[in-house]
Amino acid sequence: MIRKIIRTLVLALVVGAGWQLWTVLDKPIDTLIVEGDMTPAERERIQSALSGVGVAGILSTDLGDFEQILEAMGWARGVDIRRKWPNKLVVNIRKENPVAKWGVDAYLAADGSVLSLPDQYPNLPTLRSSVSNPHQSMQVYRLLQQFASRQALRIMDLSESAEGEWVVEFANGLALHLGASEINDRMSRFLRAYDSVLREKTAIIDYVDARYPSGIAVKFIQEPQSSVVDVKGANSIEFAFNTNKSSLSGI
């Protein structure tokens, strides 16, 4: 009986001492440190997101609440938060970098996931689609850009109409209509024509239409005092390029 009382008293003393030690160590948090390659706008977004989180002591604060809020911002690949005694929380975010713009305000990561970013990235290509989702559109973009890079072309705009037809615009201003099917074959035909005939004529090309079984159509812009004759009496001329014969013929 006496031993039981002694054990109880010892346990109570240990608990009491532990509680007092916890109280001493559980200092109020007054500093938030953000680590990682963050822009000023991203740091401001983080601070704003965490401003409404209830903060207790350094030991009693639930770090899971911080992680959930930061992950909900839409651009954090991974979040790591650690305590730094006596009064600091250190936040490290591994962020997703955008590779394309999605519509007006959003961006896309390399895997097609949508990012909501506080900064603007004006030099990225723009993707728009009325049919495909962001993941599918990114797959199409990456495939076509892989083709285009063979001729040192860079896609700056890729759009899909409500009919499912894709239109590509390159950094040099050239537009390419690919349609809704066989876009791999059509892209290949265009690139062969571009390499052999069209590369030096991009400044006077309005657009290229690759929606043909074995060739492409090229619409040229009629410039003032140009040596190109407007055989239709309009302000443009259309040619058909047969990729099998590697020649131009009027249509």
C-alpha distance (Angstrom), angle and dihedral (degrees) to the residues before:
residue distance angle dihedral
M1 . . .
I2 3.79 . .
R3 3.80 90.7 .
K4 3.79 90.0 52.3
I5 3.79 91.1 51.4
I6 3.80 90.3 48.5
R7 3.81 91.8 50.3
T8 3.78 90.1 49.6
L9 3.80 92.0 50.0
V10 3.80 91.7 47.5
L11 3.81 91.0 49.4
A12 3.79 90.7 49.3
L13 3.80 90.9 50.4
V14 3.79 91.2 49.2
V15 3.79 92.5 48.9
G16 3.77 91.5 46.3
A17 3.79 92.5 48.6
G18 3.80 90.7 46.8
W19 3.79 91.2 50.8
Q20 3.78 91.5 49.5
L21 3.82 90.3 48.7
W22 3.82 90.3 48.9
T23 3.80 90.2 50.5
V24 3.78 91.2 50.6
L25 3.80 94.0 47.8
D26 3.82 97.0 41.4
K27 3.79 94.7 87.2
P28 3.82 120.2 177.6
I29 3.82 113.6 -96.6
D30 3.79 112.7 -119.0
T31 3.82 103.6 155.8
L32 3.81 132.1 61.3
I33 3.80 116.2 -168.2
V34 3.82 118.5 -163.8
E35 3.80 114.8 -158.6
G36 3.78 129.1 -172.7
D37 3.79 136.7 58.3
M38 3.80 97.8 -48.5
T39 3.78 128.1 159.7
P40 3.82 119.0 -134.0
A41 3.81 90.1 -104.6
E42 3.80 91.3 51.4
R43 3.79 92.0 50.2
E44 3.78 89.7 50.0
R45 3.82 90.4 49.9
I46 3.81 90.4 51.6
Q47 3.78 93.3 49.8
S48 3.80 90.9 47.5
A49 3.81 91.9 49.2
L50 3.79 92.7 51.2
S51 3.79 97.4 41.6
G52 3.80 93.0 89.9
V53 3.81 96.8 47.1
G54 3.76 115.4 111.7
V55 3.79 109.7 -115.2
A56 3.79 123.0 -161.7
G57 3.79 126.2 165.1
I58 3.78 126.9 -33.3
L59 3.82 90.6 -98.8
S60 3.79 101.9 33.7
T61 3.82 98.5 48.7
D62 3.80 112.9 105.8
L63 3.81 106.2 -127.8
G64 3.80 90.9 -166.1
D65 3.81 90.0 74.5
F66 3.79 90.1 56.5
E67 3.80 92.8 48.6
Q68 3.81 93.8 50.5
I69 3.79 93.0 50.5
L70 3.80 93.6 47.7
E71 3.80 93.4 47.0
A72 3.81 89.1 50.9
M73 3.83 90.6 61.6
G74 3.79 87.5 84.3
W75 3.80 103.3 -126.1
A76 3.80 106.6 66.0
R77 3.80 115.2 106.1
G78 3.78 91.7 -173.9
V79 3.80 136.6 0.2
D80 3.79 126.1 -154.2
I81 3.82 121.0 -177.3
R82 3.78 123.8 -179.5
R83 3.77 136.0 177.0
K84 3.78 120.0 -116.1
W85 3.77 110.1 -166.1
P86 2.93 134.6 -102.1
N87 3.84 101.8 23.7
K88 3.81 114.3 -22.5
L89 3.80 139.2 99.1
V90 3.80 117.1 -158.4
V91 3.82 116.4 -153.2
N92 3.80 121.6 -164.4
I93 3.80 119.0 -176.4
R94 3.78 125.6 -170.3
K95 3.76 99.9 -155.4
E96 3.80 132.8 -157.5
N97 3.79 114.3 -115.7
P98 3.81 115.7 -141.2
V99 3.79 120.0 -122.7
A100 3.82 98.3 -179.0
K101 3.77 141.8 14.4
W102 3.80 116.7 -113.0
G103 3.78 113.0 -148.5
V104 3.79 115.1 -51.9
D105 3.79 108.4 -34.5
A106 3.80 110.5 10.0
Y107 3.79 133.9 76.1
L108 3.79 135.3 -150.0
A109 3.78 130.4 -131.9
A110 3.80 120.7 -141.7
D111 3.80 91.3 -91.0
G112 3.81 92.8 51.8
S113 3.80 97.2 -104.2
V114 3.81 113.8 146.2
L115 3.82 117.3 -113.2
S116 3.79 127.6 -161.6
L117 3.80 103.8 -153.7
P118 3.80 130.2 -175.7
D119 3.82 92.9 -145.3
Q120 3.79 131.6 67.4
Y121 3.82 121.6 -121.4
P122 3.81 105.4 -167.1
N123 3.82 97.8 173.9
L124 3.79 97.0 60.0
P125 3.81 122.6 103.0
T126 3.80 116.6 -101.3
L127 3.79 122.1 -127.8
R128 3.81 123.3 -164.3
S129 3.77 129.8 173.2
S130 3.78 138.0 175.6
V131 3.81 93.7 -171.8
S132 3.79 113.8 21.1
N133 3.78 123.4 67.2
P134 3.83 121.7 -122.8
H135 3.80 93.5 -94.2
Q136 3.82 92.7 51.9
S137 3.81 92.3 44.4
M138 3.80 90.7 52.1
Q139 3.80 90.3 51.6
V140 3.81 90.5 53.1
Y141 3.80 91.6 46.7
R142 3.80 94.4 50.0
L143 3.79 91.8 47.6
L144 3.80 94.2 49.2
Q145 3.80 92.8 43.6
Q146 3.79 89.3 53.0
F147 3.81 88.1 56.0
A148 3.81 93.3 43.1
S149 3.79 94.7 51.0
R150 3.81 89.1 66.2
Q151 3.81 87.3 72.0
A152 3.82 94.4 36.3
L153 3.81 90.8 -106.1
R154 3.79 121.7 147.2
I155 3.80 122.1 -154.5
M156 3.81 111.9 -134.6
D157 3.80 99.9 169.3
L158 3.78 131.6 27.0
S159 3.79 119.3 177.5
E160 3.78 135.4 174.2
S161 3.80 120.6 -155.3
A162 3.79 126.7 -141.3
E163 3.82 86.4 -97.0
G164 3.80 90.5 58.2
E165 3.82 95.5 -108.5
W166 3.80 118.3 145.5
V167 3.79 125.1 -139.7
V168 3.81 122.1 -170.3
E169 3.80 126.5 -159.8
F170 3.79 118.4 -167.4
A171 3.80 129.2 -150.6
N172 3.81 90.2 -107.1
G173 3.81 90.0 61.6
L174 3.80 97.4 -104.1
A175 3.83 116.6 138.9
L176 3.79 123.3 -152.2
H177 3.82 127.2 -165.3
L178 3.80 110.5 -152.1
G179 3.79 102.3 168.5
A180 3.78 126.1 -148.3
S181 3.80 103.5 -62.3
E182 3.80 142.1 39.2
I183 3.79 89.7 21.4
N184 3.82 92.1 156.7
D185 3.81 92.8 57.0
R186 3.79 92.7 41.3
M187 3.80 91.9 50.2
S188 3.80 90.1 50.2
R189 3.82 91.8 51.0
F190 3.78 91.1 49.8
L191 3.80 92.5 49.7
R192 3.82 91.8 51.6
A193 3.80 89.5 51.7
Y194 3.79 91.3 45.0
D195 3.78 92.3 52.0
S196 3.80 96.0 47.4
V197 3.82 104.5 32.6
L198 3.79 118.7 -2.6
R199 3.80 104.8 51.0
E200 3.80 94.5 86.8
K201 3.81 93.8 41.6
T202 3.83 101.5 56.0
A203 3.81 92.7 109.7
I204 3.82 91.2 64.3
I205 3.82 99.0 37.2
D206 3.79 118.5 104.3
Y207 3.80 95.6 -171.7
V208 3.79 143.8 -35.3
D209 3.80 121.7 -126.0
A210 3.81 114.3 -155.4
R211 3.81 96.6 174.6
Y212 3.79 93.5 114.1
P213 3.82 131.6 105.9
S214 3.82 96.4 -119.5
G215 3.78 109.1 -0.8
I216 3.78 148.3 23.6
A217 3.80 137.3 -111.9
V218 3.79 120.5 -132.7
K219 3.77 123.2 -159.2
F220 3.78 112.3 -157.7
I221 3.78 125.0 -158.1
Q222 3.79 112.3 -122.2
E223 3.80 106.6 -130.7
P224 3.83 124.8 -163.4
Q225 3.84 112.7 -90.5
S226 3.77 89.3 7.5
S227 3.79 120.6 157.9
V228 3.81 88.9 -133.9
V229 3.81 111.5 101.1
D230 3.79 117.9 -136.5
V231 3.78 99.4 -134.2
K232 3.80 92.0 179.6
G233 3.77 97.2 48.7
A234 3.81 90.6 -120.5
N235 3.77 130.7 109.6
S236 3.79 94.7 -95.8
I237 3.77 141.5 42.5
E238 3.77 126.9 -143.3
F239 3.79 124.3 -149.4
A240 3.76 131.6 -177.2
F241 3.79 118.2 -136.6
N242 3.78 115.7 -156.0
T243 3.78 105.3 -155.1
N244 3.79 91.5 -161.4
K245 3.83 93.4 59.0
S246 3.83 96.5 29.8
S247 3.81 92.3 -137.2
L248 3.79 139.3 119.1
S249 3.77 123.1 -125.1
G250 3.80 130.8 175.1
I251 3.81 120.1 -113.3
